[in-house]
Amino acid sequence: MKFVLTEQEYADFRKAAERLGMAHGAYAAEAALAAARSAVEIHLRRSG
């Protein structure tokens, strides 16, 4: 996966990862999975 962030977005991303004691890559993976799961849940609620 590849994504592009502004300098401010990257700073926010780094701070969040550091607060949780996570490596940047691990934090990015967790965030992407959380967003995907949330999107699936929303879709299921709307279609169910």
GUTI-820108 format. One record per residue (C-alpha): residue number from 1; x, y, z. Coordinates in steps of 0.2 Angstrom, whole numbers, plus 5000, padded with zeros to 4 digits. Example, Ala and Ser with C-alpha at 12.3 -4.5 7.8 and 13.67 -1.06 7.14 Angstrom:
R seq east north   up
R   1 5062  4978 5039
R   2 5068  4995 5036
//
This chain:
R seq east north   up
R   1 5000  5000 5000
R   2 5006  5018 4996
R   3 4999  5034 5002
R   4 5004  5052 5002
R   5 5002  5064 5017
R   6 5005  5082 5019
R   7 5018  5088 5031
R   8 5005  5091 5044
R   9 4996  5075 5041
R  10 5013  5066 5043
R  11 5017  5075 5059
R  12 4999  5070 5066
R  13 5002  5052 5060
R  14 5020  5051 5069
R  15 5013  5058 5085
R  16 4999  5046 5085
R  17 5011  5031 5082
R  18 5023  5037 5095
R  19 5009  5039 5108
R  20 5004  5021 5106
R  21 5022  5015 5106
R  22 5020  5008 5088
R  23 5032  5008 5073
R  24 5025  5019 5059
R  25 5022  5004 5047
R  26 5012  4995 5061
R  27 5002  5010 5065
R  28 4998  5013 5047
R  29 4992  4995 5045
R  30 4981  4996 5060
R  31 4973  5012 5055
R  32 4970  5005 5037
R  33 4962  4990 5044
R  34 4951  5000 5056
R  35 4945  5011 5042
R  36 4941  4996 5031
R  37 4932  4987 5045
R  38 4922  5002 5049
R  39 4917  5005 5030
R  40 4912  4987 5029
R  41 4901  4988 5045
R  42 4893  5004 5038
R  43 4889  4996 5022
R  44 4882  4981 5030
R  45 4870  4992 5041
R  46 4864  5002 5026
R  47 4861  4986 5015
R  48 4854  4975 5029
//
